[in-house]
Amino acid sequence: MPKSDQAAEDLNPHHIARSQFDAALPFVEDLSDWRGMSEWLFDPERVVKLTLPVVMDDGHVQVFRGYRVLHNTARGPGKGGIRFYPTVDEDEVSALATWMTWKCAVVDVPFGGAKGGVECDPLQMSIAEKRRVTRRFISSLGDDIGPYTDIPAPDMNTDAQVMAWIYDTYQMMHRHTINLAVVTGKPLDLGGIPGRTTATAQGLAYVLERILERGEVPGLSRIEGSRVSVQGYGNVGRYSALILHDMGARIVAVADIGGGAANPDGLDLEEVDAHFREAGTTLGTPGTQPLDVKGPLEVECDILVPAALENQITLENVDRVNASVVIEGANGPTTPGADRALVDRGIPVIPDILANAGGVAVSYFEWERNLANKLQVEEDEVNARLRAQMRRATDGVLEVYHRLQDHLPEYRDRWHEAMPDAPPLRAADMRTAAMVTAVGRCWSALAQRGVWP
Ligand code: GLU
């Protein structure tokens, strides 16, 4: 890859979200008056930026920045997680909120998109400090979240415990009403639903199973017997490794923020877990080859699961990806340049907005149950519903994908007529097909509702 191309790569996630949106527009059926509509569809409805003073354990006051972006409510209330991470900023949260809108539309849950984040390093914070940051953030958001308006959930470095604090804080501010549905991903004793913790990875496995069954990956027809490499050892990465292993795959590499472990014959996941619990990293698991954080992206495998952060597969390392298919557990792990390079090499990329939508799909089941005050459900039932929903969504995206490929000349002509100076249209990949599905659904909802007043 020429150095100049690498240097030119724009890694701003919100710009990347925009370029993915722009790539889909020429394929959206109803292009009438697309200029105003596309702005309305892309720009966030609301951006909240908060200053959060928190008393730390040693008595000093530390000021944190918190964000909540409500991207779009065309199809329902805002939905999306809250992450705690040192590099959180407005552009990242806006991009993640935008991806939530498309994600909910692709799997057809009646939510819009939202996301939140606090710029902080949870690894350096005590539990009590984390609780105070959470409570201050939620109380400062006030009625910018709510069971019918914008519903948070877990994301990077936030879990069921954080969701319990979110619920409790909101409940303290809204006494005498039932508010379990204000947040999902809660503990089971507090309105949570079995299967939510594993849902993102479980959904990813169902999508992958369906894609392979449908013959979309040359030379690979099943998970059983395949070699899987996973980058990221948080909720999505760890459970993806465990679930795919249970389905008969060999996990050849994993990595977390401190480094990773590889074994071409297959890792012993119990040993990896035991080492991770003790050392805080998978690096150094006995009997494995050491890797750095990005190591799993270059390991020879059949299935590559980037499940860490944005911008992990870039123009800098894409040529070293050695997999038959990439399935995105993280949000935005592949840059647009790397996306094109992979597709040009015949490596399909199953996009985040489909691949990791299992989390929000099960969040919807939890929310629905909380609103109706229903009794607890069984995990098997949750997974059966999730499987059906993910397979349906995958089939929907594949249908669009093949339609866009079969009719490329017509789309090219139409686009050329509308935009004579624009470069010719590239064939649509799976991300574009998923985006066309999502944008088309949101577009249609907005168009039918009309512009207020
Ligand atoms: N944070 C997760 C995601 O990126 C889950 C969102 C939710 O359940 O609302 O999809």
Boltz pocket constraint, residues with backbone or C-beta under 6 A from the ligand:
constraints:
  - pocket:
      binder: B
      contacts: [[A, 79], [A, 80], [A, 81], [A, 82], [A, 103], [A, 151], [A, 152], [A, 153], [A, 154], [A, 155], [A, 156], [A, 184], [A, 331], [A, 356], [A, 357], [A, 359], [A, 360], [A, 361], [A, 363]]
      max_distance: 6.0
